[in-house]
């Protein structure tokens, strides 16, 4: 009788461990579960710099992560151009690069922000934007729904905006007027 009871306890413990592992797997980011990582590409951006990366997926079950490095406190903007066909629905999300175990504690520092689009458009999507307090963010691009025409070609545009501390409104206007009169308007956006 003792032997059976010990076996039942061991079986109960194994079942409990299995349920716990299943719960942990379910709690992970569902958006990339079952997908295959193409690779991880570093992108370094200086203040005011714009970088464009080419991306190709050979099937819809793939995603790609870009690890973006900027000046701490900079704003990162991401937009996507998909040269595909109507019905190719994709998303690009800006996230904290923390490991899954640390995501809950770090999520308040950097809000997750996504831009979503359709392959039938011929222009860049409305940019997603997030602040990078630590100077590092991750951008993950994946298809939400594809129409099974592969490979899919996309362009991902990254922009960094650094905020200058202590600039008053009058100083900011003088800087802008001086840049425009000096002919320095390349890669300049005003909000």
C-alpha positions in Angstrom: 0.0 0.0 0.0 2.8 2.4 0.8 4.5 1.8 -2.6 1.3 2.7 -4.4 0.8 5.9 -2.4 4.5 6.9 -3.1 3.9 6.3 -6.8 0.7 8.4 -6.7 2.6 11.2 -5.0 5.4 11.1 -7.5 2.9 11.0 -10.4 1.0 14.0 -8.8 4.2 16.0 -8.5 5.1 15.3 -12.2 1.6 16.3 -13.3 1.9 19.5 -11.2 5.3 20.3 -12.8 3.8 19.7 -16.3 0.8 22.0 -15.5 3.2 24.7 -14.2 5.4 24.5 -17.3 2.3 24.8 -19.5 1.2 27.9 -17.6 4.6 29.5 -18.0 4.6 28.8 -21.8 1.1 30.2 -22.0 2.1 33.4 -20.2 4.8 34.1 -22.7 4.3 36.5 -25.6 1.6 34.8 -27.7 2.5 36.9 -30.8 5.7 35.0 -31.5 4.8 31.5 -30.2 4.9 28.9 -33.0 6.9 31.4 -35.2 10.5 31.1 -36.3 13.0 33.9 -35.7 14.7 34.8 -39.0 17.6 36.5 -37.1 18.3 39.5 -34.9 19.8 42.6 -36.5 21.4 45.5 -34.5 20.5 49.0 -35.7 22.5 52.0 -34.3 20.9 55.4 -34.6 22.4 58.8 -33.9 20.3 61.8 -33.0 18.1 62.8 -36.0 19.4 59.8 -38.0 17.1 57.7 -40.3 18.1 54.1 -41.2 16.2 51.8 -43.6 16.5 48.0 -43.4 15.4 45.5 -46.1 13.5 42.5 -44.9 12.5 39.3 -46.7 10.3 36.5 -45.3 10.2 33.2 -47.2 7.0 32.1 -45.3 4.4 33.5 -43.0 5.5 31.7 -39.9 8.6 33.9 -39.4 9.4 37.1 -37.5 12.4 39.3 -37.3 13.7 41.3 -34.4 15.8 44.5 -34.7 17.8 45.5 -31.6 17.9 49.3 -31.8 20.6 51.3 -30.0 20.1 55.1 -29.5 21.1 57.8 -27.0 19.3 57.1 -23.6 16.0 59.0 -23.5 15.7 59.2 -27.3 12.4 58.7 -29.1 12.4 55.8 -31.6 10.0 55.9 -34.5 9.4 52.8 -36.7 7.4 52.6 -40.0 7.1 49.8 -42.6 6.6 49.6 -46.3 5.4 46.3 -47.6 5.7 45.9 -51.3 3.3 42.9 -51.2 -0.3 42.4 -52.1 -3.6 43.3 -50.6 -4.4 40.9 -47.8 -0.8 40.8 -46.4 -1.5 42.1 -42.9 1.7 42.7 -40.8 2.7 44.5 -37.6 5.9 46.0 -36.3 6.0 46.4 -32.5 8.5 48.4 -30.4 9.2 46.6 -27.1 11.6 46.6 -24.2 14.4 44.1 -24.9 14.3 42.6 -21.4 14.1 38.8 -21.2 10.7 37.3 -20.8 11.2 36.9 -17.0 11.8 40.6 -16.6 9.2 41.9 -19.0 6.6 42.6 -16.3 8.9 44.8 -14.3 10.4 46.7 -17.2 7.2 47.2 -19.3 6.3 50.4 -17.4 9.5 52.0 -18.6 8.9 51.5 -22.3 5.4 51.2 -23.6 4.8 48.6 -26.3 3.7 50.4 -29.5 2.8 48.8 -32.8 2.3 50.0 -36.4 0.0 47.7 -38.4 -0.4 47.7 -42.2 -1.5 46.0 -45.4 0.8 44.9 -48.2 -1.5 46.6 -50.7 -0.3 50.1 -49.8 2.6 51.9 -51.6 3.6 54.1 -48.8 5.2 53.8 -45.3 2.8 53.0 -42.4 2.0 55.5 -39.7 5.0 55.3 -37.4 5.0 53.6 -34.0 7.0 55.5 -31.4 8.4 54.8 -28.0 11.0 56.3 -25.7 14.2 54.4 -25.0 15.1 55.3 -21.4 18.1 52.9 -21.4 19.1 53.6 -25.0 18.0 50.2 -26.2 14.7 48.9 -27.7 13.6 45.9 -29.7 11.4 46.1 -32.8 9.7 42.9 -33.9 8.2 42.6 -37.4 5.8 39.7 -38.2 2.9 38.8 -40.4 -0.5 38.7 -38.8 -2.0 37.2 -41.9 -0.3 36.4 -45.2 -1.9 35.4 -48.6 0.7 32.7 -49.2 2.7 34.5 -51.9 6.3 34.2 -50.8 8.9 35.6 -50.5 7.5 38.8 -49.0 9.7 42.0 -49.2 9.5 44.8 -46.7 11.4 47.9 -45.8 11.6 49.0 -42.1 12.5 52.6 -41.4 14.0 53.6 -38.0 14.2 57.2 -36.8 15.8 58.6 -33.7 14.8 61.9 -32.1 16.9 63.1 -29.2 15.3 65.6 -26.8 17.6 68.5 -25.7 17.0 69.2 -22.1 16.7 72.8 -21.0 15.8 74.4 -24.4 13.2 77.1 -24.0 10.5 77.8 -26.7 12.3 80.9 -27.9 15.6 79.0 -28.2 13.9 76.2 -30.1 12.4 78.7 -32.6 15.8 80.3 -33.1 17.3 76.9 -33.7 14.7 76.0 -36.3 14.8 79.3 -38.1 18.6 79.2 -38.2 18.6 75.7 -39.6 16.0 76.6 -42.3 17.7 79.8 -43.3 21.0 78.0 -43.4 19.6 75.4 -45.8 19.8 72.5 -43.3 16.5 70.8 -43.9 17.5 67.3 -44.8 15.9 64.6 -42.6 14.2 67.3 -40.6 10.6 67.0 -39.3 8.7 69.5 -37.2 5.8 68.6 -34.9 
